[in-house]
Amino acid sequence: MNLQLLVLVTLPALLWADRTQQEGSICIKANAQSCGECIQFAESCGWCTDENFLSEGESKSARCDDIQSLIARKCDKAKIENPRGKYVIVQNKNVTNRKKDVAEKLSPEEITQIQPQKLSLTLRSGEPQTFNLTFKRAEDYPIDLYYLMDLSFSMKDDLENVKNLGTDLMKEMQGITSDFRIGFGSFVEKTVMPYISTTPARLINPCTGNQNCTSPFSYKNVLKLTDKGDDFNRLVSQQQISGNLDSPEGGFDAIMQVAVCEDQIGWRNVTRLLVFSTDAGFHFAGDGKLGGIVLPNDGKCHLENNMYTMSHYYDYPSIAHLVQKLSDHNIQTIFAVTEEFQPVYKELKNLIPKSAVGTLSSNSSNVIKLIIDAYNSLSSEVILENSKLPEGVSISYKSFCKNGVQGTGENGRKCSNISIGDEVSFQISVESQKCPSDGKEEVIKIKLLGFTEEVEVKLNFICNCECSEAGEKNSDKCHEGNGTFECGACKCNDGRIGRLCECSKDEVRTEDLDANCRKDNGTDICSSNGDCVCGTCECKKRENPAEVYSGKYCECDNFNCDRSGNKLCGGHGRCECRVCICDANYTGSACDCSLDTSTCLAKNGQICNGRGVCDCGICKCTNPKFQGPTCEICPTCPGVCAEHKDCVQCRAFQAGEKKDNCQKECDYFQLMKVKDRDKLPQPTDQSFPLTHCKERDANDCWFYYTYAIRNGTKEVYVVENLECPAGPDIIPIVAGVVAGIVLIGLALLLIWKLLMIIHDRREFAKFEKEKMNAKWDTGENPIYKSAVTTVVNPKYEGK
């Protein structure tokens, strides 16, 4: 056997450290009194074994903290107990590469489809151990098929077609495996009322009319699994139909016996198929009460002379009971039922893993095709399951299937569409949340549904630290030998308490002992922040594990210091005994004063532009007229340009208001002349304050200069030539005015002419309209009246 011994330690240091930071100081919530209790609380917790680690007021449980916190509290890394889990692959035989056309044949025990086969896991609470499992579907893998048939009267025509099933199915299965065996069994119903008629005549022949039927029975194993198809045909041909009274059949009794009677059926450790053929429903647990049967099915084999003998004694099995037994014995079920009962058995299939449903024709003529299709469907899906887990242990799966398909959760247990020769893998994580009460080794098994191979996983639990093995019992370090000194601390004997086991539980609270817990003979015991245990203060723990009371009298804490920006010590220091200990470059009661002057530097590189001091990273201007982040703004100042305009004008051009007193009032700067504005210094070229100025003199001429202070010296660069505006050109102005007047006159005339044309056209249109509306003829005088008067006699009748 190919044995490999591999030792792998999980959770690399970086991953572990990252998880530790996320959990913070949750470990102090454990209130652990020993190293073992500490490491069981969380996988990030460690125990400091340094005897001198604890300060005054700290309880023994303060030794338990996350690793980074222990190091920050000056515990030597070499003295921190932090055992890690691991896993060992004990048996790792490679999966079998086997082909059907190879002359050498392997026995089922020599074929391996799952790897590895045995592992040993060492688990620490909260720390998962992850390993990979590989499955490869072997070619030419042996198959055992047991055909279980309903022989009630309605299946009479089906029996005729099944009589030649053995040899025909053997031929078809040659395309799948060269090692195939087949068996046959039949069932009818429990042999008690009201399922069958118990009259003597009906017990001999339960069928009516001239039908010749065999006596009713519950289940009969007709043919043990065999590789001889002719035997199957011969024995099945001898079977006769039977009968019962009700429609549901006793098939569940038969399935249970087929599953549990391995020796009588002849099951091998290969692929096991059970074909269940019927045209009716089924009885299940509880239905036996109709026949006065109340004992639950015991799930054991009760075959005598290949007949089930306890059908009248035990009730039908439940569906859950069947699922368990079929799974335990690695049997895959194929329900070959008529179309009428398809919905019922499809619901049953959903409850039984690794089962399939096929539609059986009315006379079972399609049974071979049904079996082949169902087998291909079942064998193409791989489902992992595990045995019962110990209390506190959980397991999770992640699948890596064909074509890059991955699954997690329940889908992580299975892969589909697997063909012969395909290889898939699973990532399995096992995690323990606590140590078992007895601390003993546990064993779990992981297997593939429908396959006999399994992976054995031994679980060992880290329930104690290595340092506890070297513990000194009844040590002198534990007050007169009242405890075991282990892992840097005393583990007190029963009835003793205290850091050094110096007190009995009966004398925990006395006035004399309490006096030792009052600071300066005050009234508060342990500053109201702790409990007095054996005359020593043990400080209370806060809901927030990061907040800690400390000190001989629990008078100190690390959360009641000054705050700045709603942050303890401004976020730039740590709180020790209610006083902020500031980080480098910070000071102040709340560490809110930065000693860094970079925020006070002006663009010219000077601190606060030379006009103030940098206090806590903020400029405080010494001259009140200046303000801004670096004292660069002066809202009330006239401006540099206006301030020096007169002096620059008098010295450069001998003009301006100060030309008479120029030498006296304007000698405070050095003057340099340049030919044009491009030669003036530019701000980007300088590392000192520089201002560009443009001013106008009394003649409306412009002059340009710069003012700067370099190394305490004031410098002025000025363009030597004034820019004066040229005088106006009269002729173009006059010509423009005259041309404008002429153009405006012409425009007014054109507008007047246009308005007159519009008015005339409107008047003419009005005249034309009135002319069209005239009521007289143009050839008759409108005031003419005719001289003829006509009178009609009202009595005249036309005679």
Buried (B, 14 or more C-beta within 10 A) or exposed (E): EEEEEEEEEBBEEEEBBEBBEEBBBBBBBBBBBBBBBBBBBBBBBBBBBBEEBBEEBBBBBBBBBBBBBBBEBEBEEEBBBBBBBBBBBBBBBEBBEBEBEEEEEBEBEEBBBBBBBBBBBBBBBBBBBBBEBBBBBBBBBBBBBBBBBBBBBBBBEBBEBBBBBBEBBBEEBEEBBEBBBBBBBBBBBBBBEEBBBEEEEBEEBBBEEEEEBBBBBBBBBBBBBBEBBEBBBEBBEEBBBBBBEBEBBBBBBBBBBBBBBBEBBBBBBBBBBBBBBBBBBBBBBEBBEBBEBEEBBBBEBBBEEBBBEBBBBBBBBBBEBBBBBBBEBBBBBBBBBBEEBBEBBEEBBEEBBBBBBBBBBEBBBBBBEBBBBBBEBBBBBBBBBBEEBBEBBEBBBBBBBEEEEEBEEEBBBBBBEBEBEBBBBBBBBBBBEBBBEEEEEBEBEBBBBBBBBBBBBBBBBBBBBEBBEEBBEEBEBBBEBBBBBBBBBBBBBEEBBBBBBBBEEEEBEEEEBEEBBBBEEEEEBBBEBBBBBBBBBBBBBBEEBEBBBBBBBBBBBBBBBBBBEEEBBBBBBBBBEBBBEBBEEBBBBBBBBBEEBEEBBBEBEBBBBBBBBBEBBBBEBEEEEBBBEBBBEBEEEEEBBEEBBBBBBBBBBEBBEBBEEBEEEBEEBEBBBBEEBEEBBEBEEEEBBBBBBEBBBEEEBEBBBBBBBBEEEEBBBBBEBBEEEEEEEEEEEEEEEEEEEEEEEEEEEEEEEEEEEEEEEEEEEEEEEEEEEEEEEEEEEEEEEEEEEEEEEEEEEEE
